[in-house]
Amino acid sequence: MKAILLCGGYGTRMQAISNGKPKCLLELEDGKPIIDYIAEELDYIEEIDEAIVITNAVYYDALAEWAKNSKYHFLIKTINDNTTCNENRLGAIGDICYTIRQENLNDDLLILATDNHFAFRLYEYYDFCKIKQTSCILGQHTGDKSIIANKYACADIDENNLVRNIEEKPTAPKTDIAVYAVYYIKKEDVKYYLEYEKTGENMDSPGNFIPFLITKTSVHLFPFTEYAIDIGTPHLYYEAIRYVKGERV
């Protein structure tokens, strides 16, 4: 199994504090950047033999240096999508498609955004995926639909956690289940990324692909209850730091 770590964005909302770094290399505690927390979770999944870091021409050197100095049980490869600014970026789905073609992938994939911090265990999610034997997403009951509106993908599931419907950042969510940017895609389903690419639909947010996927195959949702945060702004970055320090957030 391969992991794809999405680092192709330019973090425009974070530039005031990033000092030219990719967002995933910002530290949550001394000497430990966001991406290392994710890599540590991947290290618990023995089936992963390689993590592919997909980034852009601006951040390639910094992430290649991080990869060179990282020590996990899997190999880490950094690839460059050859974009140079926010205006010509490929988008998250574009970077996934680029990686699939560039690396000629024919494997199960675990795809993660790297501007997130979470307390759930990735190996528990993967165990769920193995039981279901389908591609899987994960999500959380927020208890409040308004939290999801215009911010998160929203999922509707049946009693067996099969995804019946999913909407990307709806104005009026139909459920309280917010979908998080971690995706397990069975190798039989990887081809659907390249099919989606041909539709001309939105290639930016990785969640845009899932409504297309559920029209092609069964997808289950792993429900989690632990803390998770999308570090999209300086405010949320400082919130993640407070959480790591054990402060109430």
Residue frames relative to the residue before (quaternion, step in Angstrom):
aa qw qx qy qz dx dy dz
M 1.0000 0.0000 0.0000 0.0000 0.00 0.00 0.00
K 0.2396 -0.7544 0.5969 0.1312 3.54 -1.13 0.79
A 0.2456 -0.7064 0.6365 0.1884 3.52 -1.23 0.58
I 0.1510 -0.7482 0.6369 0.1086 3.56 -1.11 0.74
L 0.1418 -0.7897 0.5953 0.0443 3.55 -0.69 1.15
L 0.2785 -0.8073 0.5066 0.1186 3.54 -0.47 1.27
C 0.1108 0.7981 -0.5753 0.1407 3.57 -0.45 1.28
G 0.4080 0.7721 -0.4164 0.2530 3.58 1.18 0.48
G 0.5575 0.6257 -0.3922 0.3794 3.58 1.25 -0.22
Y 0.4618 -0.7041 0.4819 0.2424 3.54 -1.28 0.40
G 0.3732 -0.7831 0.4523 0.2071 3.59 1.29 0.16
T 0.0785 0.8591 -0.5034 0.0485 3.57 0.98 0.85
R 0.6763 0.4918 -0.3048 0.4559 3.61 1.04 -0.67
M 0.6981 0.4667 -0.2563 0.4787 3.59 1.27 -0.31
Q 0.4285 0.7621 -0.4327 0.2200 3.58 1.23 -0.16
A 0.5813 0.6015 -0.3737 0.4008 3.59 1.15 -0.53
I 0.7886 0.2823 -0.1470 0.5262 3.60 1.14 -0.57
S 0.5933 0.6315 -0.3592 0.3466 3.60 1.19 -0.31
N 0.2278 -0.8148 0.5064 0.1667 3.62 1.20 -0.39
G 0.7400 -0.4389 0.2224 0.4586 3.54 0.96 0.91
K 0.5396 0.6139 -0.4088 0.4059 3.60 1.27 0.04
P 0.5126 -0.5550 0.5227 0.3949 3.57 -1.23 0.30
K 0.6324 -0.5823 0.3584 0.3642 3.54 -1.04 0.80
C 0.6745 0.5268 -0.3054 0.4175 3.59 0.95 -0.85
L 0.6696 0.4770 -0.3090 0.4781 3.61 1.23 -0.23
L 0.4257 0.6532 -0.4943 0.3844 3.58 1.23 0.24
E 0.4070 -0.7468 0.4800 0.2151 3.58 -0.91 0.92
L 0.2964 -0.7302 0.5885 0.1805 3.53 -1.12 0.76
E 0.7447 -0.0015 -0.0606 0.6646 3.53 1.34 -0.30
D 0.7373 -0.4494 0.2471 0.4398 3.57 -1.20 0.44
G 0.8664 0.1004 -0.0961 0.4796 3.54 -0.81 1.08
K 0.7171 0.4148 -0.2507 0.5009 3.63 1.21 0.06
P 0.1921 -0.8165 0.5367 0.0917 3.59 -0.25 1.25
I 0.7314 -0.4401 0.3108 0.4181 3.53 -1.35 0.36
I 0.6835 0.5194 -0.3053 0.4120 3.59 0.83 -0.97
D 0.6147 0.5586 -0.3618 0.4233 3.62 1.08 -0.54
Y 0.5972 0.5456 -0.3706 0.4564 3.60 1.06 -0.57
I 0.6540 0.4975 -0.3032 0.4825 3.56 1.05 -0.78
A 0.6607 0.5078 -0.3089 0.4584 3.59 0.90 -0.91
E 0.6195 0.5407 -0.3457 0.4521 3.61 1.03 -0.70
E 0.6479 0.4996 -0.3180 0.4791 3.59 1.03 -0.74
L 0.6358 0.5212 -0.3264 0.4664 3.58 1.02 -0.76
D 0.6060 0.5982 -0.3433 0.3963 3.56 1.11 -0.69
Y 0.6217 0.5422 -0.3365 0.4542 3.60 1.23 -0.36
I 0.6644 0.4810 -0.2996 0.4872 3.59 1.24 -0.30
E 0.3193 -0.8073 0.4669 0.1683 3.56 -0.13 1.31
E 0.6269 0.5814 -0.3418 0.3900 3.58 1.08 -0.67
I 0.5880 0.5627 -0.3804 0.4391 3.60 1.17 -0.35
D 0.1051 -0.8160 0.5669 0.0419 3.57 -0.67 1.08
E 0.7995 0.0785 -0.0549 0.5930 3.57 1.25 -0.25
A 0.1585 -0.7361 0.6485 0.1114 3.53 -1.17 0.73
I 0.1783 -0.7853 0.5889 0.0691 3.55 -0.77 1.08
V 0.1879 -0.7732 0.6008 0.0763 3.55 -0.65 1.18
I 0.0958 -0.7971 0.5954 0.0308 3.58 -0.53 1.17
T 0.0872 0.8014 -0.5793 0.1205 3.54 -0.63 1.18
N 0.5555 -0.6126 0.4551 0.3302 3.55 -1.32 -0.20
A 0.7180 -0.4582 0.3022 0.4281 3.57 -1.29 0.11
V 0.6267 0.5571 -0.3371 0.4281 3.59 1.11 -0.62
Y 0.7985 0.3176 -0.1374 0.4925 3.57 0.90 -0.95
Y 0.3917 0.7653 -0.4577 0.2267 3.57 1.27 -0.14
D 0.6883 0.4961 -0.3094 0.4295 3.61 0.71 -1.00
A 0.6638 0.5117 -0.3124 0.4471 3.60 0.91 -0.88
L 0.7067 0.4439 -0.2726 0.4788 3.58 0.93 -0.82
A 0.5991 0.5337 -0.3656 0.4717 3.60 1.09 -0.55
E 0.6313 0.5175 -0.3232 0.4786 3.58 1.08 -0.72
W 0.6242 0.5227 -0.3361 0.4735 3.59 0.98 -0.79
A 0.6679 0.5100 -0.3002 0.4513 3.58 0.87 -0.97
K 0.6453 0.5385 -0.3207 0.4367 3.59 0.96 -0.88
N 0.7500 0.4025 -0.2047 0.4833 3.58 1.02 -0.79
S 0.5573 0.6107 -0.3875 0.4078 3.61 1.27 0.00
K 0.1419 -0.7890 0.5954 0.0541 3.54 -1.09 0.76
Y 0.2163 0.7410 -0.5997 0.2107 3.52 -0.26 1.35
H 0.6571 -0.5349 0.3357 0.4115 3.61 -1.18 0.26
F 0.6998 0.4275 -0.2589 0.5103 3.59 1.23 -0.41
L 0.5482 -0.5752 0.4901 0.3584 3.55 -1.28 0.37
I 0.1723 -0.7538 0.6204 0.1311 3.57 -1.19 0.52
K 0.0484 -0.7898 0.6114 -0.0102 3.54 -0.80 1.07
T 0.1973 -0.7772 0.5882 0.1051 3.57 -0.90 0.94
I 0.0312 -0.7994 0.5999 0.0057 3.57 -0.84 0.96
N 0.3840 -0.7368 0.5348 0.1540 3.52 -1.20 0.79
D 0.2893 -0.7732 0.5349 0.1799 3.60 -0.71 1.03
N 0.4460 -0.7559 0.3856 0.2848 3.57 1.42 0.14
T 0.4595 0.6198 -0.4976 0.3963 3.58 1.13 0.55
T 0.2959 -0.8008 0.5088 0.1109 3.55 -1.17 0.59
C 0.8049 0.0877 -0.0474 0.5849 3.61 1.21 -0.20
N 0.7035 -0.4713 0.3255 0.4208 3.55 -1.29 0.27
E 0.6555 0.5501 -0.3134 0.4117 3.57 1.06 -0.73
N 0.7774 0.2934 -0.1948 0.5212 3.63 1.04 -0.54
R 0.3080 0.7667 -0.5083 0.2428 3.61 1.21 0.36
L 0.5028 -0.6650 0.4699 0.2902 3.56 -1.19 0.57
G 0.4250 -0.6581 0.4961 0.3745 3.57 1.14 -0.62
A 0.6696 -0.5303 0.3335 0.3990 3.57 -1.18 0.50
I 0.6820 0.4567 -0.2991 0.4866 3.61 0.87 -0.87
G 0.6046 0.5497 -0.3477 0.4598 3.57 1.07 -0.67
D 0.6660 0.4880 -0.3002 0.4778 3.58 1.00 -0.81
I 0.6131 0.5300 -0.3520 0.4683 3.59 1.05 -0.67
C 0.6662 0.4933 -0.3022 0.4706 3.59 0.89 -0.91
Y 0.6223 0.5387 -0.3285 0.4632 3.57 1.02 -0.83
T 0.6720 0.4999 -0.2927 0.4613 3.58 0.92 -0.91
I 0.6314 0.5375 -0.3327 0.4492 3.58 0.95 -0.86
R 0.7007 0.4494 -0.2684 0.4848 3.58 0.91 -0.91
Q 0.6719 0.5264 -0.3058 0.4219 3.58 0.81 -1.00
E 0.7753 0.3341 -0.1594 0.5117 3.56 0.97 -0.93
N 0.3406 -0.7625 0.4831 0.2631 3.58 1.32 0.01
L 0.1188 0.8576 -0.4911 0.0959 3.56 0.93 0.97
N 0.0532 0.7506 -0.6557 0.0615 3.50 -1.05 0.94
D 0.4708 0.6519 -0.4164 0.4242 3.52 0.83 1.12
D 0.5667 -0.4778 0.5067 0.4402 3.51 -1.35 0.07
L 0.1797 -0.7995 0.5687 0.0708 3.57 -1.03 0.84
L 0.1186 -0.7241 0.6727 0.0947 3.53 -1.15 0.74
I 0.0840 -0.8360 0.5413 -0.0325 3.55 -0.31 1.33
L 0.0116 0.8250 -0.5617 0.0609 3.57 -0.73 1.07
A 0.3969 -0.6240 0.6126 0.2790 3.53 -1.19 0.67
T 0.3003 -0.7931 0.5075 0.1523 3.59 -0.97 0.77
D 0.5835 0.5328 -0.4016 0.4630 3.57 1.21 0.41
N 0.5481 0.5917 -0.3873 0.4465 3.55 1.17 0.71
H 0.1096 -0.7435 0.6510 0.1067 3.53 -1.30 0.45
F 0.0387 0.8254 -0.5568 0.0851 3.56 -0.83 0.96
A 0.3793 -0.7350 0.5258 0.1988 3.52 -1.27 0.53
F 0.5225 0.6053 -0.4461 0.4020 3.63 1.18 -0.07
R 0.4640 -0.6886 0.4903 0.2648 3.56 -1.23 0.48
L 0.4419 -0.7197 0.4725 0.2518 3.55 -0.70 1.07
Y 0.6363 0.5327 -0.3571 0.4288 3.60 1.01 -0.68
E 0.6088 0.5319 -0.3590 0.4664 3.62 1.12 -0.54
Y 0.6175 0.5260 -0.3240 0.4870 3.56 1.07 -0.75
Y 0.6793 0.4822 -0.3004 0.4645 3.58 0.87 -0.90
D 0.6049 0.5402 -0.3558 0.4644 3.61 1.04 -0.68
F 0.6252 0.5279 -0.3209 0.4769 3.58 1.03 -0.79
C 0.6466 0.5268 -0.3144 0.4533 3.58 0.95 -0.90
K 0.6566 0.5117 -0.3112 0.4585 3.57 0.98 -0.84
I 0.6379 0.5190 -0.3259 0.4665 3.57 1.05 -0.73
K 0.7132 0.4565 -0.2548 0.4671 3.57 0.87 -0.96
Q 0.1885 -0.8226 0.5085 0.1713 3.59 1.17 -0.65
T 0.5960 0.4839 -0.3968 0.5032 3.55 1.04 0.88
S 0.6047 -0.4500 0.4592 0.4701 3.53 -1.31 -0.07
C 0.1057 -0.8189 0.5641 0.0059 3.58 -1.03 0.78
I 0.1801 -0.7136 0.6616 0.1438 3.50 -1.31 0.53
L 0.2402 -0.7548 0.5690 0.2207 3.58 -1.23 -0.13
G 0.0003 -0.8110 0.5828 -0.0507 3.53 -1.17 0.64
Q 0.3212 -0.7481 0.5632 0.1411 3.50 -1.36 0.23
H 0.4184 -0.6522 0.5696 0.2741 3.55 -1.07 0.79
T 0.2460 -0.8046 0.5262 0.1234 3.58 -0.52 1.15
G 0.3925 -0.7220 0.4774 0.3110 3.58 1.19 -0.53
D 0.7764 0.2003 -0.1046 0.5883 3.58 1.28 -0.09
K 0.3700 -0.7633 0.4885 0.2046 3.56 -0.39 1.24
S 0.6148 0.5841 -0.3548 0.3936 3.59 1.06 -0.70
I 0.5609 0.5982 -0.3843 0.4240 3.60 1.20 -0.47
I 0.6888 0.4996 -0.2624 0.4551 3.55 1.10 -0.80
A 0.5616 0.6722 -0.3837 0.2923 3.56 0.98 -0.89
N 0.8688 0.0092 -0.0711 0.4899 3.53 -0.84 1.17
K 0.6847 0.4904 -0.2802 0.4607 3.61 1.25 0.12
Y 0.8201 0.1413 -0.0244 0.5540 3.59 0.90 -0.94
A 0.5272 -0.5433 0.5239 0.3905 3.52 -1.32 0.26
C 0.2220 -0.7803 0.5789 0.0821 3.55 -1.08 0.80
A 0.1507 -0.8198 0.5508 0.0436 3.59 -0.76 1.06
D 0.1809 -0.7175 0.6601 0.1291 3.51 -1.29 0.60
I 0.0382 -0.8208 0.5693 -0.0273 3.60 -0.70 1.08
D 0.4372 -0.6656 0.5248 0.3008 3.58 -1.26 0.35
E 0.7556 -0.4077 0.2606 0.4416 3.58 -1.29 -0.08
N 0.6952 0.4228 -0.2689 0.5154 3.60 1.27 -0.25
N 0.5470 -0.6543 0.3578 0.3803 3.57 1.31 0.36
L 0.3821 0.6899 -0.5103 0.3431 3.58 1.20 0.48
V 0.4111 -0.7168 0.5076 0.2439 3.57 -0.83 0.97
R 0.2083 -0.7920 0.5658 0.0959 3.57 -0.69 1.15
N 0.7918 -0.0574 0.0710 0.6039 3.54 1.08 -0.73
I 0.0120 -0.7823 0.6226 0.0127 3.55 -1.19 0.54
E 0.1016 -0.7800 0.6165 0.0331 3.54 -1.02 0.90
E 0.3574 -0.7299 0.5433 0.2108 3.57 -1.00 0.83
K 0.8503 -0.1585 0.0535 0.4990 3.57 -0.64 1.24
P 0.0807 0.8314 -0.5454 0.0700 3.62 0.66 1.03
T 0.5208 -0.6185 0.4890 0.3272 3.57 -1.20 0.55
A 0.7832 0.1482 -0.0632 0.6006 3.56 1.08 -0.80
P 0.1966 -0.8220 0.5223 0.1135 3.64 0.16 1.23
K 0.3878 -0.7333 0.5155 0.2147 3.55 -1.05 0.80
T 0.7653 0.1745 -0.1297 0.6058 3.61 1.25 -0.33
D 0.5026 -0.6429 0.4761 0.3278 3.57 -1.30 0.01
I 0.4910 0.6732 -0.4239 0.3550 3.62 1.24 0.30
A 0.1626 -0.7821 0.5987 0.0580 3.56 -0.55 1.23
V 0.3087 -0.7596 0.5510 0.1552 3.57 -0.87 1.00
Y 0.2745 -0.7772 0.5557 0.1084 3.54 -0.96 1.00
A 0.5513 -0.6812 0.3950 0.2757 3.58 -1.09 0.79
V 0.4702 0.5743 -0.5220 0.4202 3.55 0.49 1.33
Y 0.0080 -0.8333 0.5484 -0.0688 3.57 -0.63 1.13
Y 0.1602 -0.7424 0.6429 0.0989 3.55 -0.98 0.94
I 0.0410 -0.8061 0.5893 -0.0341 3.56 -0.60 1.18
K 0.3758 -0.7239 0.5342 0.2222 3.56 -0.63 1.14
K 0.6157 -0.5914 0.3655 0.3711 3.56 -1.05 0.76
E 0.6083 0.5602 -0.3547 0.4363 3.60 1.12 -0.60
D 0.7221 0.4433 -0.2329 0.4773 3.58 1.19 -0.54
V 0.4428 0.7146 -0.4512 0.2994 3.61 1.24 -0.19
K 0.5993 0.5971 -0.3534 0.3993 3.60 1.05 -0.73
Y 0.6086 0.5886 -0.3593 0.3925 3.57 1.13 -0.58
Y 0.5309 0.5921 -0.4207 0.4366 3.60 1.18 -0.30
L 0.7014 0.4606 -0.2744 0.4696 3.56 0.87 -0.93
E 0.5991 0.5274 -0.3572 0.4851 3.57 1.20 -0.48
Y 0.6389 0.5251 -0.3231 0.4601 3.58 0.97 -0.86
E 0.6100 0.5795 -0.3439 0.4169 3.57 1.00 -0.85
K 0.6797 0.5090 -0.2833 0.4457 3.58 1.04 -0.78
T 0.5785 0.6158 -0.3748 0.3817 3.60 1.20 -0.36
G 0.4074 -0.7200 0.4719 0.3048 3.58 1.16 -0.50
E 0.4480 0.6875 -0.4536 0.3475 3.58 1.27 0.24
N 0.7597 -0.4033 0.2779 0.4277 3.55 -1.39 0.21
M 0.1807 -0.8075 0.5577 0.0651 3.57 -0.77 1.10
D 0.5015 0.7024 -0.4036 0.3038 3.59 1.24 -0.02
S 0.8016 0.2542 -0.1478 0.5206 3.61 0.20 -1.20
P 0.4978 -0.6828 0.4364 0.3092 3.63 -0.81 0.91
G 0.6102 0.5861 -0.3465 0.4050 3.58 1.15 -0.55
N 0.5409 0.6387 -0.4044 0.3687 3.60 1.18 -0.36
F 0.6177 0.5732 -0.3408 0.4169 3.57 1.18 -0.51
I 0.6280 0.6095 -0.3488 0.3353 3.60 0.96 -0.82
P 0.6247 0.5141 -0.3766 0.4514 3.70 0.87 -0.64
F 0.6280 0.5111 -0.3280 0.4867 3.59 1.10 -0.64
L 0.6536 0.5397 -0.3172 0.4253 3.58 0.92 -0.92
I 0.6920 0.4880 -0.3061 0.4352 3.62 0.87 -0.85
T 0.5920 0.5296 -0.3870 0.4683 3.60 1.23 -0.09
K 0.7012 0.4661 -0.2516 0.4773 3.57 1.28 -0.33
T 0.8144 -0.0026 0.0791 0.5749 3.58 1.04 -0.77
S 0.6069 -0.5488 0.4213 0.3910 3.57 -1.29 0.20
V 0.0416 -0.7728 0.6332 -0.0072 3.55 -1.07 0.86
H 0.1740 -0.7835 0.5898 0.0895 3.58 -0.92 0.93
L 0.3105 -0.7364 0.5744 0.1774 3.53 -1.29 0.46
F 0.2703 -0.7364 0.6040 0.1407 3.53 -0.92 1.05
P 0.2359 -0.7929 0.5430 0.1441 3.63 -0.58 1.09
F 0.0514 -0.7897 0.6107 0.0284 3.57 -0.91 0.90
T 0.3046 -0.7675 0.5422 0.1555 3.56 -1.22 0.52
E 0.5605 0.6485 -0.3736 0.3546 3.58 1.26 -0.32
Y 0.6972 -0.4687 0.3617 0.4043 3.52 -1.38 0.23
A 0.1291 0.7577 -0.6354 0.0741 3.56 -1.14 0.74
I 0.0139 -0.8071 0.5896 -0.0263 3.56 -1.02 0.79
D 0.3097 -0.7076 0.6108 0.1743 3.53 -1.11 0.86
I 0.2352 -0.8133 0.5212 0.1076 3.57 -0.35 1.27
G 0.1236 0.8487 -0.4984 0.1269 3.54 0.37 1.28
T 0.7744 0.2253 -0.1192 0.5790 3.58 1.24 -0.36
P 0.6571 -0.4916 0.3703 0.4353 3.62 -1.17 0.28
H 0.6153 0.5554 -0.3502 0.4363 3.60 0.98 -0.78
L 0.7039 0.4518 -0.2671 0.4786 3.58 0.88 -0.93
Y 0.5806 0.5607 -0.3693 0.4606 3.58 1.15 -0.55
Y 0.6906 0.4602 -0.2850 0.4796 3.59 0.87 -0.89
E 0.5871 0.5469 -0.3694 0.4687 3.58 1.15 -0.52
A 0.6484 0.5110 -0.3178 0.4663 3.60 0.96 -0.85
I 0.6224 0.5291 -0.3396 0.4662 3.60 1.02 -0.74
R 0.6509 0.5084 -0.3211 0.4635 3.60 0.93 -0.85
Y 0.6378 0.5247 -0.3340 0.4542 3.58 1.01 -0.77
V 0.6544 0.5136 -0.3102 0.4601 3.59 0.92 -0.90
K 0.6804 0.4821 -0.2789 0.4764 3.58 1.07 -0.71
G 0.5343 -0.6503 0.3955 0.3678 3.57 1.29 -0.10
E 0.4715 0.6645 -0.4469 0.3694 3.56 1.25 0.32
R 0.5685 -0.5981 0.4394 0.3551 3.55 -1.16 0.57
V 0.0648 -0.7967 0.6004 0.0216 3.59 -0.92 0.91
